[in-house]
């Protein structure tokens, strides 16, 4: 499995923070501000093996992104961040195909640990 991930979040600061953490650990990171951008980046970069996505975003939220990604390749791991303002329970998101759900504020080390179990 590739060490290439994509971080999808409309919060620029959070997106950069997560990306920087993974880059310092040797990951190649792509960034997107919403689900529409993420799908375009995914089409252009088939080496992306893990997607970290917020739930609530403009244009296309994390749930629609999850559905689109899983429809194309059910094996692609998708980790979803969730905030206290989500319209979904973590169990609902898992049932839709998310591999893991992390509450915000999240512990970046726990996310890295979960991702690293899936990466060589």
Residue frames as a rotation matrix with the C-alpha (Angstrom) as fourth column:
UNK 1
0.578 0.816 0.000 0.00
0.816 -0.578 0.000 0.00
0.000 0.000 -1.000 0.00
UNK 2
-0.023 -0.554 0.832 1.22
0.536 -0.709 -0.457 3.48
0.844 0.436 0.313 -0.89
UNK 3
-0.302 -0.115 -0.946 2.23
0.901 -0.360 -0.244 6.03
-0.312 -0.926 0.213 1.71
UNK 4
-0.934 0.097 0.345 0.12
0.088 -0.870 0.485 8.67
0.347 0.483 0.804 -0.04
UNK 5
-0.365 0.835 -0.412 -2.88
0.865 0.141 -0.481 10.17
-0.343 -0.532 -0.774 1.70
UNK 6
-0.489 0.296 0.821 -5.36
0.314 -0.818 0.482 12.95
0.814 0.493 0.307 1.08
UNK 7
-0.680 0.288 -0.674 -6.62
0.622 -0.261 -0.739 15.33
-0.389 -0.921 -0.002 3.76
UNK 8
-0.466 0.639 0.612 -10.02
0.463 -0.413 0.784 16.86
0.754 0.649 -0.103 2.98
UNK 9
-0.059 0.446 -0.893 -11.28
0.948 -0.257 -0.191 19.66
-0.314 -0.858 -0.407 5.20
UNK 10
0.465 0.301 0.832 -12.62
0.632 -0.772 -0.074 23.17
0.620 0.560 -0.549 4.60
UNK 11
0.959 -0.248 -0.139 -10.62
-0.036 -0.590 0.806 24.45
-0.283 -0.768 -0.575 7.60
UNK 12
0.692 -0.718 -0.072 -7.31
-0.217 -0.112 -0.970 25.52
0.688 0.687 -0.234 6.01
UNK 13
0.035 -0.716 0.697 -5.40
-0.955 -0.229 -0.187 25.56
0.294 -0.659 -0.692 9.29
UNK 14
0.368 0.181 0.912 -6.56
-0.594 0.801 0.081 22.10
-0.715 -0.571 0.402 10.35
UNK 15
0.999 0.019 0.047 -5.88
0.027 0.588 -0.808 20.67
-0.043 0.809 0.587 6.89
UNK 16
0.438 -0.895 0.079 -2.33
-0.446 -0.293 -0.846 22.06
0.780 0.336 -0.528 6.93
UNK 17
0.068 -0.375 0.924 -1.70
-0.990 0.088 0.108 20.85
-0.122 -0.923 -0.366 10.48
UNK 18
0.657 0.249 0.711 -2.70
-0.250 0.962 -0.106 17.28
-0.711 -0.108 0.695 9.64
UNK 19
0.948 -0.317 -0.029 -0.75
0.046 0.226 -0.973 17.37
0.315 0.921 0.229 6.37
UNK 20
0.268 -0.899 0.345 2.40
-0.765 -0.417 -0.491 18.62
0.586 -0.132 -0.800 8.09
UNK 21
0.217 -0.134 0.967 2.22
-0.818 0.515 0.255 15.87
-0.532 -0.846 0.002 10.71
UNK 22
0.810 0.152 0.566 2.00
0.097 0.918 -0.386 13.18
-0.578 0.367 0.729 8.05
UNK 23
0.839 -0.544 -0.002 4.67
-0.143 -0.216 -0.966 14.74
0.525 0.811 -0.259 5.84
UNK 24
0.154 -0.813 0.561 7.15
-0.971 -0.230 -0.067 14.72
0.184 -0.535 -0.825 8.72
UNK 25
0.142 -0.040 0.989 6.50
-0.483 0.870 0.104 10.99
-0.864 -0.492 0.104 9.02
UNK 26
-0.748 -0.648 0.145 7.33
-0.163 0.391 0.906 10.38
-0.643 0.654 -0.398 5.36
UNK 27
-0.019 0.824 0.566 3.88
0.726 0.400 -0.559 10.47
-0.687 0.401 -0.606 3.78
UNK 28
-0.952 -0.021 0.304 3.07
0.247 -0.637 0.730 12.21
0.178 0.771 0.612 0.51
UNK 29
-0.389 0.831 -0.398 -0.03
0.598 -0.101 -0.795 14.32
-0.701 -0.547 -0.458 1.19
UNK 30
-0.688 0.347 0.638 -2.63
0.452 -0.484 0.750 15.81
0.568 0.804 0.176 -1.15
UNK 31
-0.788 0.397 -0.471 -4.99
0.267 -0.470 -0.841 18.50
-0.555 -0.788 0.265 0.12
UNK 32
-0.573 0.692 0.439 -8.60
0.468 -0.162 0.868 19.32
0.672 0.703 -0.231 -0.75
UNK 33
-0.947 0.219 0.234 -11.07
-0.318 -0.729 -0.606 21.81
0.038 -0.649 0.760 0.69
UNK 34
-0.004 0.975 0.224 -14.21
-0.843 0.117 -0.525 19.82
-0.538 -0.191 0.821 -0.11
UNK 35
0.124 0.139 0.982 -15.45
0.049 0.988 -0.146 16.58
-0.991 0.066 0.116 -1.64
UNK 36
0.969 0.245 0.037 -15.56
0.058 -0.080 -0.995 17.87
-0.240 0.966 -0.092 -5.22
UNK 37
0.436 -0.889 -0.141 -11.90
-0.887 -0.397 -0.236 18.89
0.154 0.228 -0.961 -5.08
UNK 38
-0.126 -0.488 0.864 -11.06
-0.676 0.680 0.286 15.56
-0.726 -0.547 -0.415 -3.45
UNK 39
0.578 0.404 0.709 -12.69
0.186 0.780 -0.597 13.50
-0.794 0.477 0.376 -6.21
UNK 40
0.944 -0.279 -0.174 -10.76
-0.271 -0.362 -0.892 15.43
0.186 0.890 -0.417 -8.87
UNK 41
0.107 -0.955 0.275 -7.47
-0.994 -0.102 0.035 14.93
-0.005 -0.278 -0.961 -7.02
UNK 42
0.057 -0.014 0.998 -8.26
-0.382 0.924 0.035 11.24
-0.922 -0.383 0.047 -6.53
UNK 43
0.915 0.316 0.252 -8.84
0.122 0.380 -0.917 10.79
-0.385 0.869 0.309 -10.27
UNK 44
0.750 -0.658 -0.064 -5.49
-0.453 -0.442 -0.774 12.42
0.481 0.610 -0.630 -11.05
UNK 45
-0.305 -0.869 0.389 -3.59
-0.885 0.108 -0.453 10.56
0.352 -0.482 -0.802 -8.30
UNK 46
0.561 0.607 -0.563 -4.50
-0.419 0.795 0.438 6.86
0.714 -0.010 0.700 -8.17
UNK 47
-0.330 -0.770 -0.547 -1.65
0.223 0.499 -0.837 6.29
0.917 -0.398 0.007 -5.69
UNK 48
-0.439 0.250 0.863 -3.73
-0.817 -0.511 -0.267 7.82
0.375 -0.822 0.429 -2.86
UNK 49
-0.582 0.138 -0.801 -4.46
0.155 0.986 0.057 4.96
0.798 -0.091 -0.595 -0.51
UNK 50
-0.348 0.455 -0.819 -6.08
0.935 0.101 -0.341 6.69
-0.072 -0.885 -0.461 2.47
UNK 51
-0.299 0.347 0.889 -8.48
0.222 -0.881 0.418 9.62
0.928 0.323 0.187 2.72
UNK 52
-0.609 0.137 -0.781 -8.93
0.765 -0.157 -0.624 11.65
-0.208 -0.978 -0.009 5.89
UNK 53
-0.577 0.471 0.667 -12.07
0.311 -0.629 0.713 13.75
0.755 0.619 0.217 5.57
UNK 54
-0.903 0.426 0.051 -14.20
-0.286 -0.511 -0.810 16.09
-0.319 -0.746 0.584 7.60
UNK 55
-0.431 0.836 0.339 -17.94
0.802 0.527 -0.279 15.43
-0.413 0.152 -0.898 7.54
UNK 56
0.617 0.741 -0.264 -19.28
0.585 -0.657 -0.475 18.97
-0.526 0.138 -0.839 7.16
UNK 57
-0.623 -0.756 -0.201 -17.89
0.365 -0.509 0.780 20.89
-0.692 0.412 0.593 4.18
UNK 58
0.111 0.659 -0.744 -19.34
-0.522 -0.598 -0.608 23.14
-0.846 0.456 0.278 1.47
UNK 59
-0.161 -0.061 -0.985 -20.10
-0.987 0.014 0.160 21.95
0.004 0.998 -0.062 -2.07
UNK 60
0.378 0.280 -0.883 -19.74
-0.256 0.948 0.191 18.23
0.890 0.154 0.430 -1.24
UNK 61
0.471 -0.151 0.869 -19.56
-0.882 -0.098 0.461 16.97
0.016 -0.984 -0.180 2.30
UNK 62
-0.539 -0.809 0.235 -17.57
-0.829 0.559 0.021 14.03
-0.148 -0.183 -0.972 3.66
UNK 63
-0.100 0.590 0.801 -20.54
-0.189 0.779 -0.598 11.66
-0.977 -0.212 0.033 3.50
UNK 64
0.876 0.413 -0.250 -21.06
-0.289 0.032 -0.957 12.22
-0.387 0.910 0.147 -0.23
UNK 65
0.135 -0.918 -0.373 -17.31
-0.970 -0.046 -0.238 11.91
0.201 0.394 -0.897 -0.75
UNK 66
-0.515 -0.281 0.810 -17.31
-0.596 0.796 -0.103 8.64
-0.616 -0.536 -0.578 1.18
UNK 67
0.396 0.770 0.500 -20.18
-0.071 0.569 -0.820 7.27
-0.915 0.289 0.280 -0.93
UNK 68
0.827 -0.119 -0.550 -18.46
-0.562 -0.226 -0.796 8.28
-0.030 0.967 -0.254 -4.18
UNK 69
-0.186 -0.982 -0.021 -15.09
-0.979 0.187 -0.078 6.80
0.081 0.006 -0.997 -3.19
UNK 70
-0.459 0.049 0.887 -16.57
-0.398 0.881 -0.254 3.53
-0.794 -0.470 -0.385 -1.95
UNK 71
0.679 0.731 0.060 -18.70
-0.227 0.287 -0.931 3.21
-0.698 0.619 0.361 -5.12
UNK 72
0.617 -0.525 -0.586 -15.53
-0.732 -0.110 -0.673 3.39
0.289 0.844 -0.452 -7.24
UNK 73
-0.197 -0.735 -0.649 -13.33
-0.162 0.677 -0.718 1.24
0.967 -0.036 -0.253 -4.99
UNK 74
0.774 0.630 0.063 -14.79
-0.184 0.128 0.975 -0.33
0.606 -0.766 0.215 -1.84
UNK 75
0.513 -0.644 -0.567 -11.29
0.806 0.589 0.060 -1.25
0.296 -0.488 0.821 -0.66
UNK 76
-0.236 -0.618 0.750 -10.03
0.243 -0.785 -0.570 2.34
0.941 0.048 0.336 -0.40
UNK 77
-0.244 0.127 -0.961 -9.71
0.969 0.063 -0.238 3.14
0.031 -0.990 -0.138 3.29
UNK 78
-0.127 0.266 0.956 -11.53
0.136 -0.950 0.282 6.31
0.982 0.166 0.085 4.24
UNK 79
-0.509 -0.029 -0.861 -11.15
0.861 -0.014 -0.508 7.78
0.003 -0.999 0.032 7.69
UNK 80
0.134 0.647 0.750 -13.73
0.469 -0.708 0.527 10.39
0.873 0.281 -0.399 8.58
UNK 81
-0.959 -0.252 -0.126 -13.32
0.241 -0.504 -0.829 13.21
0.146 -0.826 0.544 11.08
UNK 82
0.026 0.996 0.081 -16.53
0.699 -0.076 0.711 14.18
0.714 0.038 -0.699 12.78
UNK 83
-0.814 -0.253 0.523 -17.39
-0.132 -0.796 -0.591 17.24
0.566 -0.550 0.614 14.77
UNK 84
-0.824 0.534 -0.188 -19.92
0.329 0.182 -0.927 17.76
-0.461 -0.826 -0.326 17.52
UNK 85
-0.302 0.709 -0.637 -22.13
-0.577 -0.668 -0.470 19.39
-0.759 0.226 0.611 14.89
UNK 86
-0.955 -0.102 -0.277 -22.50
-0.287 0.540 0.791 16.38
0.069 0.835 -0.546 12.61
UNK 87
-0.011 0.998 -0.062 -25.92
-0.998 -0.007 0.065 15.21
0.065 0.063 0.996 11.51
UNK 88
0.459 0.082 -0.885 -24.63
-0.316 0.946 -0.076 11.62
0.830 0.314 0.460 11.76
UNK 89
0.774 -0.253 0.580 -23.64
-0.496 0.327 0.805 9.30
-0.393 -0.911 0.128 14.56
UNK 90
-0.253 -0.955 -0.153 -20.25
-0.905 0.178 0.388 7.60
-0.343 0.237 -0.909 14.21
UNK 91
-0.437 0.133 0.890 -21.97
0.039 0.991 -0.129 4.21
-0.899 -0.021 -0.438 13.89
UNK 92
0.698 0.716 0.029 -24.00
0.120 -0.077 -0.990 5.52
-0.707 0.694 -0.139 10.91
UNK 93
0.514 -0.593 -0.620 -20.84
-0.839 -0.497 -0.220 6.74
-0.178 0.633 -0.753 9.20
UNK 94
-0.555 -0.694 0.458 -19.14
-0.601 0.715 0.357 3.39
-0.576 -0.077 -0.814 9.79
UNK 95
0.002 0.652 0.759 -22.17
0.260 0.732 -0.630 1.62
-0.966 0.199 -0.168 8.32
UNK 96
0.866 0.302 -0.398 -21.78
-0.240 -0.447 -0.862 3.75
-0.438 0.842 -0.315 5.17
UNK 97
0.823 -0.562 0.082 -18.25
0.443 0.545 -0.712 2.43
0.356 0.622 0.698 4.69
UNK 98
0.484 -0.691 0.537 -15.96
-0.691 -0.678 -0.251 4.65
0.537 -0.249 -0.806 6.77
UNK 99
0.133 -0.537 -0.833 -13.13
0.256 0.831 -0.495 2.64
0.958 -0.147 0.248 8.20
UNK 100
-0.439 -0.252 -0.863 -12.69
0.897 -0.069 -0.437 4.82
0.051 -0.965 0.256 11.28
UNK 101
0.468 0.556 0.687 -14.39
0.383 -0.828 0.409 7.85
0.796 0.072 -0.601 12.77
UNK 102
-0.502 -0.671 -0.546 -12.51
0.835 -0.211 -0.508 10.34
0.225 -0.711 0.666 14.93
UNK 103
0.633 0.724 -0.273 -14.27
0.774 -0.603 0.192 13.00
-0.026 -0.333 -0.942 16.99
UNK 104
-0.183 -0.611 0.770 -13.07
0.376 -0.767 -0.520 16.59
0.908 0.194 0.370 16.82
UNK 105
0.379 -0.889 -0.256 -10.98
-0.922 -0.341 -0.182 17.71
0.074 0.305 -0.949 18.51
UNK 106
0.959 -0.050 -0.277 -8.98
0.011 0.990 -0.139 14.60
0.282 0.131 0.951 17.66
UNK 107
0.476 -0.860 0.182 -5.63
-0.294 0.039 0.955 13.27
-0.829 -0.508 -0.234 18.76
UNK 108
0.530 -0.295 -0.795 -3.33
-0.845 -0.105 -0.524 13.35
0.071 0.950 -0.305 15.72
UNK 109
-0.571 -0.795 0.202 -1.23
-0.813 0.583 -0.005 10.54
-0.114 -0.167 -0.979 17.17
UNK 110
-0.224 0.577 0.785 -4.25
-0.122 0.783 -0.610 8.23
-0.967 -0.233 -0.105 17.25
UNK 111
0.802 0.482 -0.352 -5.02
-0.370 -0.062 -0.927 9.04
-0.468 0.874 0.129 13.63
UNK 112
0.111 -0.845 -0.523 -1.40
-0.975 0.009 -0.222 8.47
0.192 0.534 -0.823 12.62
UNK 113
-0.612 -0.314 0.725 -1.39
-0.565 0.816 -0.123 5.16
-0.553 -0.485 -0.677 14.51
UNK 114
0.275 0.823 0.496 -4.54
-0.046 0.527 -0.848 4.00
-0.960 0.211 0.183 12.70
UNK 115
0.811 -0.009 -0.584 -3.20
-0.569 -0.243 -0.786 5.08
-0.135 0.970 -0.203 9.30
UNK 116
-0.144 -0.982 -0.121 0.21
-0.990 0.144 0.011 3.54
0.006 0.121 -0.993 9.86
UNK 117
-0.255 0.140 0.957 -1.40
-0.300 0.929 -0.216 0.14
-0.919 -0.342 -0.195 10.47
UNK 118
0.711 0.608 0.353 -2.63
0.185 0.323 -0.928 0.30
-0.678 0.725 0.117 6.88
UNK 119
0.817 -0.481 -0.319 0.61
-0.552 -0.492 -0.673 1.62
0.167 0.726 -0.667 5.37
UNK 120
0.670 -0.643 -0.370 3.90
0.519 0.763 -0.386 -0.20
0.531 0.067 0.845 4.78
